[in-house]
Structure formats: C-alpha cells, structure tokens
Amino acid sequence: MIAYNVITVGSATIDVFAKTHSELIKIRTETSAETLICYPSGSKILIHNLQFLTGGGGTNTGTSFARLGVTAAYLGHLGNDENGHKVLNELKRERVAFIGTFGKELTNYSFILDSLEHDRAILAYKEASDMLRWKDINKNKLQAKWFYISSMMGESYHAAEKLVQYARQKGIHVAFNPSEYQAKLGVKKLQPLLSCTNVLVLNREEAALLLGKKPEDDIKTLLLGLLKTGPSIVVITEGKKGAHASDGHHVWFVPARQVKVVDSTGAGDSFASAFVAGLMKRNNIEFALQLALVNAESVVQVYGAKPGLLRFVDAMHLLRKKLPRVVKTKI
C-alpha cells in the first residue's frame, strides 16, 4: 500500500535570522566585481530583529507539499538534541510524517545575517543532516509515489544514490533539486542520481555548472543538455526573471512578477516543490509553473523558508485572482 504521495529527503536546520543595518560594499578589479556585507572589526553589531525558525531543504519541501494537500513524509537524520526535537515537533504540526533517524550529532544550524538592502550572508553549521545512512533507513516505510531529493552531502549523499536506485526498482518517480555545490561536481559524478531522475529543478547558474557551460549560454541549450542526462522534465529558474521548463518537445516560460522581496531564503525550495506538486495534481507543466510561481512569491515576502508557504486553497485563490502568464514554444 502507498503510504505517502511524496517522501522528501534532505537537510533539516534551525535558522536564526538576524536583521542588521549593515550596508553593502562593492569591490571591483579589472577582472571581477564582488559585493560584500561589511561589519566593523572589533565592534559590537546591533541586531534590530531576531527570529528562530526551522529550515533545510528536506523539511522546507515536506512542509510545502503538505500545505499544498500532498501527503508527505520527511526522511533525514536529526540530532537527538533540543533543536532536533524542535524540528520534529514542527513537522508534526504541519502533518509531515518523520521516517528518518536520530543520532548523537548536532542538528544543523544556520545564522542568517541580513543587510539594509536585504542581501544576506549565511553562517552554516552542518553535521547531523550529512549522516543519513542507507543501512539505518527503514525500507518498509519507503512507500511513496514520489521521492523528492534535495541537496545532500557526506553519508547522506551516498544514501540518496541508494534511494534513487530503490525508486527505479519500485517504480517510484524521482524529483531532484541539487545545490550549487553538487552542480560543481559535474554530470559524471551526479549521473547515478540524474539517470534515475524524472524531474530536475535547478537555477541557471547551477545548470551551467553542472554542464560545464556558461550561465549566459542559450537557455534551450542548457535545457536540452540537462534532458540528455536522464530527466524527462527539466526546470531552470532565473530568480527575478522567471523560470523555464522543457520536456524535450516544448519550452515553457513563466516570467516573474514584481513583489516586495523581504527574504529569499527557501524561494528555490518553495518553487521546486510546488512545481512537482502541480505535476502530481494535474500532470500539466503550465499549471505546475503557475503554482510554483505563486508559492515562491508568497515565501519571499516574509522572513524564513516556511511561514509564507501556501495552502492549496489559498494558492488556487491567487491563481484565479491573477493567473500568471506562461509562454509555450516548440523546440
């Protein structure tokens, strides 16, 4: 019996958001330009707003699916500590089942420094989320129609490789949303995951890194290059510009709409998970892009990766109120 529509696999963190009045400084050389958030050395920095929230690709997407009416479970490794139990309690409140493991490692922790311009720097401590082991996973609980794999490292990455092979054997669909770190590894290193992936979602910079190309290369070249690695559907996001999707026959483009961005944490997770949820509900790429867009729009207008995630009834209300335009072209 299928217990869940989707099992999300990835990290879980405690995210601390610290808002400061620090400004950006741009440094330019003959060959490069860099923007820095600067703090005076040796000084005490006044924090104007402080929030403690949960995050991490695995729990963000699990919560997103659940709010969109998709029965979800989270598979990951938590520290058997206060923060790990905070994550677990929030999953319960969001009706996301926990089918992962606990260990002596510390639960991941991120300190997110915001600036006046809402650019951010993240101090990230990673431990527990990298320690999910295939041998410790209860295989009897892997009853789902979809696995959603977000960025994983260390032991957890090896577990993800085993999970997608398991998915192929059991006829489970796989969605994969790699990080920039994983994209840098290239197609050859990620081929065990890519070859078992049905839906691949990543941003333009990650797409170029994965293929060994430049971000400014033609979007169709990037889409078709990624489709050749194994997935049947590829989505490339471009932040404030919008997002592209392709199944190898057509390309869909949904332009971003102007909203007030307060915090971009979790924008990628909210978009990718809602896109997959849209496919699960209607098997329609245009609808999936529209659902993904309104979900991401909602998330970036508040602090944190989860508070702005939409429930399906609210997402549909927003779509009926103002339907995002999607352009479809033949390849």
C-alpha positions as CSV (number, residue, x, y, z in Angstrom):
1,M,0.0,0.0,0.0
2,I,1.2,3.5,-0.9
3,A,1.5,5.4,2.4
4,Y,2.6,8.8,1.0
5,N,2.3,10.8,-2.1
6,V,5.9,12.0,-1.6
7,I,8.9,11.5,0.6
8,T,11.2,14.4,0.8
9,V,14.9,13.7,1.5
10,G,17.4,16.3,2.6
11,S,18.6,18.6,5.4
12,A,16.9,20.0,8.5
13,T,18.2,23.1,10.2
14,I,17.4,25.7,12.8
15,D,17.6,29.1,11.0
16,V,18.4,32.2,13.0
17,F,17.5,35.4,11.2
18,A,19.4,38.5,12.4
19,K,18.5,41.8,10.8
20,T,21.2,44.5,10.9
21,H,21.7,47.9,9.4
22,S,24.9,46.9,7.7
23,E,25.5,48.2,4.2
24,L,26.9,46.6,1.1
25,I,30.3,47.5,-0.3
26,K,31.2,46.7,-3.9
27,I,34.8,45.8,-4.7
28,R,35.8,45.9,-8.4
29,T,39.1,44.8,-10.0
30,E,40.0,44.7,-13.7
31,T,38.6,41.1,-14.0
32,S,35.9,40.8,-11.3
33,A,33.4,42.5,-9.1
34,E,32.2,41.4,-5.7
35,T,29.6,42.7,-3.3
36,L,30.3,42.3,0.4
37,I,28.2,42.8,3.6
38,C,30.6,44.6,5.9
39,Y,30.9,44.8,9.7
40,P,33.4,47.0,11.5
41,S,36.2,44.9,13.0
42,G,36.2,44.6,16.8
43,S,32.8,46.3,17.2
44,K,29.5,45.1,18.6
45,I,26.8,44.8,15.9
46,L,23.3,45.8,17.0
47,I,20.7,43.3,15.8
48,H,17.3,45.0,15.1
49,N,15.2,41.9,14.7
50,L,15.9,38.3,15.6
51,Q,13.8,35.2,14.6
52,F,14.3,31.5,15.2
53,L,12.7,29.3,12.5
54,T,13.3,25.8,11.1
55,G,14.6,25.3,7.6
56,G,16.6,22.9,5.4
57,G,15.7,21.6,2.0
58,G,14.1,18.4,3.3
59,T,11.8,19.9,5.9
60,N,11.0,23.0,3.8
61,T,9.8,20.9,0.9
62,G,8.0,18.4,3.1
63,T,6.0,21.3,4.6
64,S,5.4,22.8,1.2
65,F,3.9,19.6,-0.1
66,A,1.8,19.0,3.0
67,R,0.3,22.6,2.8
68,L,-0.5,22.0,-0.9
69,G,-2.6,19.0,0.0
70,V,0.0,16.3,-0.8
71,T,0.5,13.6,1.8
72,A,4.2,13.9,2.7
73,A,6.9,12.3,4.9
74,Y,10.4,13.6,5.6
75,L,13.4,11.3,5.5
76,G,16.6,12.7,7.1
77,H,18.9,12.5,10.0
78,L,18.3,14.7,13.1
79,G,20.5,15.2,16.1
80,N,18.9,13.8,19.3
81,D,19.1,17.3,20.8
82,E,16.8,20.2,21.6
83,N,16.9,21.6,18.1
84,G,16.3,18.2,16.6
85,H,13.1,17.8,18.6
86,K,12.1,21.4,17.6
87,V,12.3,20.3,14.0
88,L,10.3,17.1,14.8
89,N,7.6,19.0,16.6
90,E,7.1,21.4,13.8
91,L,6.9,18.5,11.3
92,K,4.1,17.0,13.4
93,R,2.3,20.4,13.5
94,E,2.5,20.5,9.7
95,R,1.3,16.9,9.4
96,V,4.5,15.7,7.8
97,A,5.5,12.2,8.9
98,F,9.0,11.7,10.1
99,I,10.5,8.4,8.8
100,G,14.2,9.3,9.4
101,T,16.8,8.6,12.1
102,F,18.2,10.3,15.2
103,G,21.9,10.3,16.2
104,K,24.4,11.9,18.6
105,E,25.4,14.5,16.1
106,L,24.2,18.1,16.5
107,T,21.3,19.3,14.4
108,N,22.3,21.7,11.6
109,Y,22.3,25.3,12.5
110,S,22.3,28.5,10.3
111,F,22.8,32.1,11.3
112,I,21.5,34.4,8.5
113,L,22.7,38.0,8.6
114,D,20.5,40.4,6.7
115,S,21.6,43.9,5.4
116,L,19.7,47.1,4.7
117,E,19.3,46.0,1.1
118,H,18.1,42.6,2.2
119,D,21.2,40.9,0.8
120,R,22.4,38.2,3.2
121,A,25.3,36.2,4.4
122,I,24.8,32.7,6.0
123,L,26.9,31.1,8.6
124,A,26.1,27.4,8.3
125,Y,27.0,24.6,10.7
126,K,26.4,21.2,9.1
127,E,26.6,17.9,11.0
128,A,23.5,15.7,11.5
129,S,22.0,16.2,8.1
130,D,25.1,14.7,6.4
131,M,24.8,11.5,8.4
132,L,21.8,9.7,7.0
133,R,22.9,6.1,6.3
134,W,21.2,3.7,3.9
135,K,21.6,0.8,6.3
136,D,19.7,2.7,9.0
137,I,16.7,3.6,6.9
138,N,13.6,1.6,7.5
139,K,12.8,0.3,4.0
140,N,9.3,-0.7,4.9
141,K,8.5,3.0,5.3
142,L,9.6,3.9,1.8
143,Q,6.1,3.6,0.4
144,A,5.5,6.6,-1.9
145,K,4.7,7.6,-5.4
146,W,7.5,10.2,-5.4
147,F,10.9,10.8,-3.8
148,Y,11.9,14.4,-3.7
149,I,15.7,14.6,-3.3
150,S,17.2,18.0,-2.2
151,S,20.9,18.8,-1.7
152,M,22.8,16.2,0.4
153,M,26.4,15.7,1.3
154,G,28.6,13.1,3.1
155,E,26.9,9.9,4.1
156,S,23.6,11.3,3.1
157,Y,24.6,11.7,-0.5
158,H,25.5,8.0,-0.7
159,A,22.1,7.2,0.9
160,A,20.5,9.3,-1.9
161,E,22.3,7.3,-4.5
162,K,20.8,4.1,-3.0
163,L,17.4,5.7,-2.7
164,V,17.1,6.6,-6.4
165,Q,18.2,3.1,-7.3
166,Y,15.5,1.7,-5.0
167,A,13.0,4.1,-6.6
168,R,13.8,2.8,-10.1
169,Q,13.3,-0.8,-8.9
170,K,10.0,0.0,-7.3
171,G,8.6,2.3,-10.0
172,I,8.8,5.4,-7.8
173,H,9.1,8.8,-9.5
174,V,12.1,11.0,-8.5
175,A,12.5,14.8,-8.4
176,F,16.0,16.1,-7.8
177,N,16.9,19.6,-6.8
178,P,20.7,19.8,-6.4
179,S,22.7,22.6,-4.8
180,E,25.4,24.7,-6.3
181,Y,28.0,22.5,-4.5
182,Q,26.6,19.4,-6.1
183,A,26.3,21.0,-9.6
184,K,30.0,21.8,-9.4
185,L,30.7,18.1,-9.3
186,G,29.5,17.8,-12.9
187,V,27.3,15.3,-14.8
188,K,29.7,12.4,-14.5
189,K,29.7,12.5,-10.7
190,L,25.9,13.0,-10.4
191,Q,25.0,10.5,-13.1
192,P,23.8,7.9,-10.6
193,L,21.1,10.3,-9.5
194,L,20.4,12.0,-12.8
195,S,19.9,8.7,-14.6
196,C,17.1,7.9,-12.2
197,T,15.5,11.4,-12.1
198,N,12.2,12.2,-13.7
199,V,12.1,15.9,-12.8
200,L,15.2,18.0,-12.4
201,V,14.9,21.6,-10.9
202,L,17.8,24.0,-10.5
203,N,18.8,27.6,-11.2
204,R,20.6,28.9,-14.3
205,E,24.0,29.1,-12.5
206,E,23.7,25.6,-11.3
207,A,22.6,24.3,-14.7
208,A,25.6,25.9,-16.3
209,L,28.0,24.5,-13.6
210,L,26.5,21.0,-14.0
211,L,27.0,21.0,-17.8
212,G,30.4,22.8,-17.7
213,K,28.9,25.7,-19.6
214,K,28.4,29.5,-19.0
215,P,25.2,30.9,-17.4
216,E,24.8,33.2,-20.4
217,D,24.6,30.3,-22.8
218,D,21.3,29.9,-24.7
219,I,18.5,28.6,-22.3
220,K,17.4,25.9,-24.8
221,T,21.0,24.7,-25.0
222,L,21.0,24.3,-21.2
223,L,17.6,22.7,-21.1
224,L,18.4,20.1,-23.8
225,G,21.8,19.4,-22.3
226,L,20.2,18.6,-19.0
227,L,17.5,16.5,-20.6
228,K,20.2,14.3,-22.2
229,T,21.5,13.4,-18.7
230,G,18.3,11.4,-17.9
231,P,15.4,13.5,-16.6
232,S,12.1,13.7,-18.7
233,I,11.4,17.2,-17.4
234,V,13.9,19.9,-16.6
235,V,13.1,23.3,-14.9
236,I,15.6,26.2,-14.8
237,T,14.8,29.1,-12.6
238,E,16.2,32.6,-13.0
239,G,15.1,34.4,-9.9
240,K,13.6,37.8,-10.7
241,K,13.4,36.9,-14.4
242,G,11.2,33.8,-14.1
243,A,11.6,30.1,-14.9
244,H,11.8,27.8,-17.9
245,A,10.7,24.2,-18.3
246,S,11.1,21.6,-21.0
247,D,10.1,18.1,-21.8
248,G,12.3,17.9,-24.9
249,H,9.4,18.8,-27.2
250,H,8.4,22.2,-25.9
251,V,9.7,25.0,-23.7
252,W,7.5,26.8,-21.2
253,F,8.5,30.2,-19.7
254,V,6.8,31.9,-16.8
255,P,8.0,35.5,-16.2
256,A,8.4,36.6,-12.6
257,R,6.0,39.2,-11.3
258,Q,7.0,42.2,-9.2
259,V,6.7,41.6,-5.5
260,K,8.3,43.1,-2.4
261,V,11.2,40.7,-1.5
262,V,11.8,40.6,2.2
263,D,13.9,37.4,2.4
264,S,14.8,34.9,-0.4
265,T,15.5,32.0,2.0
266,G,13.6,29.0,0.8
267,A,12.5,30.5,-2.5
268,G,14.0,27.7,-4.5
269,D,12.6,25.0,-2.3
270,S,9.1,26.5,-2.5
271,F,9.2,26.8,-6.2
272,A,10.6,23.3,-6.9
273,S,8.3,21.5,-4.5
274,A,5.2,23.4,-5.8
275,F,6.2,22.6,-9.4
276,V,6.3,18.8,-8.5
277,A,3.0,19.1,-6.5
278,G,1.4,20.7,-9.6
279,L,2.6,17.8,-11.8
280,M,1.2,15.3,-9.2
281,K,-2.2,17.0,-9.2
282,R,-2.7,17.7,-12.9
283,N,0.2,16.3,-14.8
284,N,0.4,19.7,-16.6
285,I,3.6,21.7,-16.9
286,E,1.9,25.1,-17.4
287,F,-0.2,24.6,-14.2
288,A,2.9,23.4,-12.3
289,L,4.8,26.5,-13.2
290,Q,1.9,28.8,-12.2
291,L,1.5,27.0,-8.9
292,A,5.3,27.2,-8.3
293,L,5.4,30.9,-9.0
294,V,2.6,31.9,-6.6
295,N,4.1,29.8,-3.9
296,A,7.6,31.3,-4.3
297,E,6.1,34.8,-4.5
298,S,4.4,34.3,-1.1
299,V,7.5,32.9,0.5
300,V,9.9,35.7,-0.4
301,Q,7.6,38.3,1.1
302,V,8.2,37.2,4.7
303,Y,11.2,36.0,6.7
304,G,12.0,32.3,6.7
305,A,11.5,29.4,4.4
306,K,8.2,28.1,5.8
307,P,5.9,30.9,7.0
308,G,4.9,32.1,3.5
309,L,4.2,28.6,2.1
310,L,0.7,28.5,0.7
311,R,-2.1,26.0,1.4
312,F,-3.6,24.7,-1.8
313,V,-6.9,26.5,-1.4
314,D,-5.0,29.8,-1.0
315,A,-2.8,29.1,-4.0
316,M,-5.8,28.4,-6.2
317,H,-7.5,31.6,-4.9
318,L,-4.4,33.6,-6.0
319,L,-4.3,31.9,-9.4
320,R,-8.0,32.7,-10.0
321,K,-7.4,36.2,-8.9
322,K,-4.4,36.8,-11.3
323,L,-3.2,33.9,-13.4
324,P,0.5,34.0,-14.3
325,R,1.2,34.2,-18.0
326,V,3.0,31.2,-19.4
327,V,4.6,31.2,-22.9
328,K,4.9,27.9,-24.7
329,T,7.1,27.4,-27.7
330,K,8.0,24.3,-29.8
331,I,11.7,23.2,-29.9
